[in-house]
Amino acid sequence: MYYVYVLKSNKDGNFYVGCTGNLRKRLSDHSDGNVRSTRYRIPFELVYYEASRTNIDALHREKYLKTTYGKRYLKNRLKGDIPR
């Protein structure tokens, strides 16, 4: 399984969208500061994820969630977690 995930930074309240084959390890990497793009925004909490059968499908979904329409979808889906 491959996962598309959304993390919320407790430091700045912004979201991070990513894709991985091992969700637990990737979350651990983010929390430990081992991911350069999110190192200065820890701690994080997992607020959303989706599973896909193939890496290609997961990458397409990640790419979509990073577009304007995808951000709108997440905004509607995660109404309680949107920063104000």
N, C-alpha and C positions, 0 to 999 in steps of 0.2 A: 504494500500500500504506500501511496505517496500523499502527503498532506500539504494543504495550503493553510496557513495560520495567520492570525492577526494578534499582535501583542499591543498592549497599552502601556506606555511608560508612566509610572507613578511619579516620575520627576517632572515631566513637562506636559503630560496628559495626551500626547500625540500617539498615533498608531504606527505600527510597522507591519508590513505584509511580507511574508516569505513563503518558501516552499522547501520541503525536505522529505526524505525517505524514512527518517528516524526522528519523530517528533520529540520524544523525551530527551534525546541527546542534544537536539538543536535548542530546546528550551534551556537546558543546562548550560550550553555554550553561551547563550544570550545572558543568562543570569550571572555567569561567572566573568563576564566582560571579555570573552574570547572572540567576539564578532566586532570587527572594526567599526562598522556603520552604526552600531548601537551601544558601543562601549561607554559613552558618556551620558547615556539616557537610562541606565539601570536604576532601580529595579523595575521589572516588567511583570505583567500578569497576562495570561492567555485569556482572551475574551471571545475568540471564535476560531473554529477550524473546520475544514472539509476534507474528506478522504476521496482519493481517486485511485483507480486501478493502475493507470499508467503515468509515467513521469511526464509525458507530453501533455496529457489532459490537465495535470496539476500545474504545469508551467503556463498553459493557456489561461487557466483560471486565475493564477497569480497575476499575470499580465493584465487581464480584464479588471481585477479588483484595484489595480493601480491607475486605471483610467478614471475620467470624470464620472462616467456612468457607474463604474464599480464602486467608487467612493460614495456615490449617492445610494447605491444598494446597501453598502455597509452602514451608512448613516441611518437608513430606515430599519435595518436589521438589529442595530445595536443602540437604539435610542437612549437607553439608560447609561451608556458609557461614553457618549459624545462629549468632548470638552466644550465648555462654554466660553 
